[in-house]
Amino acid sequence: MDQFLRDKGNNHIIFISPTKKQLMKQEAIDTIINNLMHTYQLNAYYIAEEIDNTINLTDTERNDCYHDSVHLSEFGHKIWGNAISYRLKEVLRTKFEKSN
Protein backbone atom coordinates (compact mmCIF):
# COMPACT_ATOMS: atom_id res chain seq x y z
CA MET A 1 0.00 0.00 0.00
CA ASP A 2 2.82 2.39 0.88
CA GLN A 3 4.46 2.04 -2.53
CA PHE A 4 1.12 2.31 -4.32
CA LEU A 5 0.40 5.61 -2.56
CA ARG A 6 3.91 6.90 -3.26
CA ASP A 7 3.58 5.98 -6.94
CA LYS A 8 0.33 7.97 -7.09
CA GLY A 9 2.11 10.95 -5.53
CA ASN A 10 0.08 10.82 -2.33
CA ASN A 11 1.62 12.02 0.91
CA HIS A 12 0.69 9.71 3.75
CA ILE A 13 1.68 8.47 7.17
CA ILE A 14 1.15 4.99 8.56
CA PHE A 15 0.23 4.67 12.23
CA ILE A 16 0.61 1.26 13.84
CA SER A 17 -1.73 0.63 16.74
CA PRO A 18 -0.43 -1.48 19.63
CA THR A 19 -2.21 -4.32 21.34
CA LYS A 20 -3.10 -3.82 24.98
CA LYS A 21 -0.10 -5.93 26.05
CA GLN A 22 2.22 -3.79 23.93
CA LEU A 23 0.87 -0.54 25.38
CA MET A 24 1.15 -2.00 28.90
CA LYS A 25 4.78 -2.95 28.10
CA GLN A 26 4.02 -6.63 28.70
CA GLU A 27 4.85 -7.54 25.11
CA ALA A 28 7.42 -6.14 22.67
CA ILE A 29 6.59 -4.45 19.40
CA ASP A 30 6.35 -7.01 16.61
CA THR A 31 9.93 -7.51 15.37
CA ILE A 32 8.90 -8.66 11.89
CA ILE A 33 6.79 -5.54 11.30
CA ASN A 34 9.51 -3.31 12.73
CA ASN A 35 12.13 -4.87 10.44
CA LEU A 36 9.88 -4.51 7.38
CA MET A 37 9.26 -0.85 8.20
CA HIS A 38 12.99 -0.18 8.29
CA THR A 39 13.79 -2.35 5.25
CA TYR A 40 11.22 -0.57 3.07
CA GLN A 41 11.75 2.83 4.69
CA LEU A 42 8.07 3.20 5.51
CA ASN A 43 6.88 6.51 6.83
CA ALA A 44 5.26 4.88 9.85
CA TYR A 45 4.84 5.61 13.54
CA TYR A 46 3.99 3.31 16.43
CA ILE A 47 1.17 4.87 18.41
CA ALA A 48 2.61 3.31 21.59
CA GLU A 49 5.81 5.32 21.09
CA GLU A 50 3.81 8.47 20.33
CA ILE A 51 1.90 7.98 23.58
CA ASP A 52 5.11 7.34 25.53
CA ASN A 53 6.71 10.49 24.11
CA THR A 54 3.76 12.89 24.34
CA ILE A 55 1.17 11.69 26.87
CA ASN A 56 1.93 10.72 30.46
CA LEU A 57 -0.45 7.81 31.14
CA THR A 58 -0.62 5.77 34.32
CA ASP A 59 -0.87 1.98 34.07
CA THR A 60 -4.56 2.26 34.96
CA GLU A 61 -5.12 4.76 32.14
CA ARG A 62 -3.22 2.53 29.71
CA ASN A 63 -5.46 -0.37 30.74
CA ASP A 64 -8.56 1.83 30.36
CA CYS A 65 -7.70 2.48 26.71
CA TYR A 66 -9.11 -0.94 25.79
CA HIS A 67 -12.38 -2.86 26.03
CA ASP A 68 -10.44 -6.09 25.51
CA SER A 69 -6.98 -7.02 24.21
CA VAL A 70 -7.30 -5.13 20.90
CA HIS A 71 -10.45 -2.97 20.79
CA LEU A 72 -10.22 0.60 22.00
CA SER A 73 -12.58 2.12 24.53
CA GLU A 74 -13.96 5.63 24.12
CA PHE A 75 -11.09 6.85 26.32
CA GLY A 76 -8.62 4.94 24.12
CA HIS A 77 -9.96 6.60 20.98
CA LYS A 78 -9.42 10.01 22.58
CA ILE A 79 -5.84 9.11 23.51
CA TRP A 80 -5.11 7.74 20.02
CA GLY A 81 -6.61 10.90 18.51
CA ASN A 82 -4.36 13.07 20.68
CA ALA A 83 -1.25 11.04 19.79
CA ILE A 84 -2.03 11.09 16.06
CA SER A 85 -2.91 14.79 16.15
CA TYR A 86 0.40 15.61 17.83
CA ARG A 87 2.40 13.68 15.19
CA LEU A 88 0.46 15.19 12.27
CA LYS A 89 1.07 18.70 13.60
CA GLU A 90 4.79 17.94 13.91
CA VAL A 91 4.98 16.54 10.37
CA LEU A 92 3.08 19.50 8.91
CA ARG A 93 5.16 22.01 10.89
CA THR A 94 8.38 20.40 9.63
CA LYS A 95 7.14 20.38 6.02
CA PHE A 96 6.07 24.02 6.32
CA GLU A 97 9.45 25.06 7.74
CA LYS A 98 11.28 23.25 4.91
CA SER A 99 9.15 24.97 2.27
CA ASN A 100 9.93 28.47 3.61
C-alpha positions as CSV (number, residue, x, y, z in Angstrom):
1,M,0.0,0.0,0.0
2,D,2.8,2.4,0.9
3,Q,4.5,2.0,-2.5
4,F,1.1,2.3,-4.3
5,L,0.4,5.6,-2.6
6,R,3.9,6.9,-3.3
7,D,3.6,6.0,-6.9
8,K,0.3,8.0,-7.1
9,G,2.1,11.0,-5.5
10,N,0.1,10.8,-2.3
11,N,1.6,12.0,0.9
12,H,0.7,9.7,3.8
13,I,1.7,8.5,7.2
14,I,1.2,5.0,8.6
15,F,0.2,4.7,12.2
16,I,0.6,1.3,13.8
17,S,-1.7,0.6,16.7
18,P,-0.4,-1.5,19.6
19,T,-2.2,-4.3,21.3
20,K,-3.1,-3.8,25.0
21,K,-0.1,-5.9,26.1
22,Q,2.2,-3.8,23.9
23,L,0.9,-0.5,25.4
24,M,1.1,-2.0,28.9
25,K,4.8,-3.0,28.1
26,Q,4.0,-6.6,28.7
27,E,4.8,-7.5,25.1
28,A,7.4,-6.1,22.7
29,I,6.6,-4.4,19.4
30,D,6.4,-7.0,16.6
31,T,9.9,-7.5,15.4
32,I,8.9,-8.7,11.9
33,I,6.8,-5.5,11.3
34,N,9.5,-3.3,12.7
35,N,12.1,-4.9,10.4
36,L,9.9,-4.5,7.4
37,M,9.3,-0.9,8.2
38,H,13.0,-0.2,8.3
39,T,13.8,-2.4,5.2
40,Y,11.2,-0.6,3.1
41,Q,11.8,2.8,4.7
42,L,8.1,3.2,5.5
43,N,6.9,6.5,6.8
44,A,5.3,4.9,9.9
45,Y,4.8,5.6,13.5
46,Y,4.0,3.3,16.4
47,I,1.2,4.9,18.4
48,A,2.6,3.3,21.6
49,E,5.8,5.3,21.1
50,E,3.8,8.5,20.3
51,I,1.9,8.0,23.6
52,D,5.1,7.3,25.5
53,N,6.7,10.5,24.1
54,T,3.8,12.9,24.3
55,I,1.2,11.7,26.9
56,N,1.9,10.7,30.5
57,L,-0.4,7.8,31.1
58,T,-0.6,5.8,34.3
59,D,-0.9,2.0,34.1
60,T,-4.6,2.3,35.0
61,E,-5.1,4.8,32.1
62,R,-3.2,2.5,29.7
63,N,-5.5,-0.4,30.7
64,D,-8.6,1.8,30.4
65,C,-7.7,2.5,26.7
66,Y,-9.1,-0.9,25.8
67,H,-12.4,-2.9,26.0
68,D,-10.4,-6.1,25.5
69,S,-7.0,-7.0,24.2
70,V,-7.3,-5.1,20.9
71,H,-10.4,-3.0,20.8
72,L,-10.2,0.6,22.0
73,S,-12.6,2.1,24.5
74,E,-14.0,5.6,24.1
75,F,-11.1,6.9,26.3
76,G,-8.6,4.9,24.1
77,H,-10.0,6.6,21.0
78,K,-9.4,10.0,22.6
79,I,-5.8,9.1,23.5
80,W,-5.1,7.7,20.0
81,G,-6.6,10.9,18.5
82,N,-4.4,13.1,20.7
83,A,-1.3,11.0,19.8
84,I,-2.0,11.1,16.1
85,S,-2.9,14.8,16.1
86,Y,0.4,15.6,17.8
87,R,2.4,13.7,15.2
88,L,0.5,15.2,12.3
89,K,1.1,18.7,13.6
90,E,4.8,17.9,13.9
91,V,5.0,16.5,10.4
92,L,3.1,19.5,8.9
93,R,5.2,22.0,10.9
94,T,8.4,20.4,9.6
95,K,7.1,20.4,6.0
96,F,6.1,24.0,6.3
97,E,9.4,25.1,7.7
98,K,11.3,23.2,4.9
99,S,9.2,25.0,2.3
100,N,9.9,28.5,3.6
